[in-house]
Amino acid sequence: CTLLTYIVYTYIHTHKMVKPVVPKQIVKKRSKKFTRPLSDKFKCIGTSWRYPHGIDSPVRRRFKGEKRMPNKGYGSDRTTKYINPTGFKHFPVRSAQDLYMLLMQNRKYAAVIDRKVGAKARKAIVRKAHELDVRLINGSAKLRKVEV
């Protein structure tokens, strides 16, 4: 067992992680995605949402029993917007120095290591996050097979 895998293991499993400050209960008004009208009837029509422009479109005219259209009312609460299920907002990190920005905000934001960061910098970021008590969302990514 290498030193780095031990650090990652202890950080994830035994380390008492920072608890998030969630202002209130996160409520999602709609969990289903809005799909394109007629996408279930025709294979050539994709499912990603497009606004129906036809003059006779029952979806655009909001007839009963038709698909719903996205609008402002489905938006998230301002205080809980962009919060992921762990209770933190994401903060992209590209170097170990970026973690110092989260020192005073470590209960509100969690660091997410950028996908372009290499293995050597990832090790440094994981160690520094462990020292500074900053939550890492993807702390064990790309480090399982890397030797110290």
Residue pairs with C-beta under 8 A, 6 or more apart in sequence:
2 147
2 148
3 148
4 123
4 126
4 143
4 146
4 147
4 148
5 143
5 144
7 126
7 127
7 130
8 126
8 139
8 140
8 143
11 126
11 129
11 130
11 136
11 139
12 139
12 140
15 130
17 135
18 106
18 107
18 133
18 134
18 135
19 87
19 107
20 86
20 87
20 88
20 107
20 108
20 110
20 135
21 87
21 107
21 108
22 80
22 83
22 87
23 79
23 80
24 77
24 79
24 80
25 80
26 77
26 80
26 83
26 85
27 76
27 77
27 80
28 76
29 73
29 74
29 75
29 76
30 74
33 47
33 49
34 49
34 67
34 68
34 69
34 70
35 47
35 48
35 49
35 67
36 45
36 46
36 47
36 48
36 49
36 50
37 50
37 52
37 57
37 59
37 66
37 67
38 45
39 45
39 46
39 47
49 70
51 60
51 69
52 59
52 60
52 69
53 60
54 60
58 66
59 66
59 67
59 69
60 69
62 69
75 81
82 89
82 90
83 89
84 90
84 110
84 137
86 110
86 135
86 137
88 108
88 109
88 110
88 135
88 137
89 108
89 109
89 110
90 109
90 110
90 112
90 137
91 101
91 102
91 109
91 110
91 111
91 112
92 98
92 111
92 112
92 114
93 99
93 111
93 112
93 113
93 114
93 117
93 125
94 114
94 116
94 117
94 121
95 117
95 121
95 124
95 125
96 121
96 124
96 125
96 127
96 128
98 111
99 111
99 125
99 128
99 129
99 132
99 134
100 132
102 109
102 111
102 132
102 134
103 132
103 134
106 132
106 133
106 134
106 135
110 134
110 135
110 136
110 137
111 125
111 129
111 134
111 135
111 136
111 137
112 136
112 137
112 138
113 122
113 125
113 136
113 138
113 139
113 141
117 125
119 142
119 143
119 146
122 141
122 142
122 143
122 146
123 143
123 146
123 148
125 136
126 136
126 139
126 143
129 135
129 136
129 139
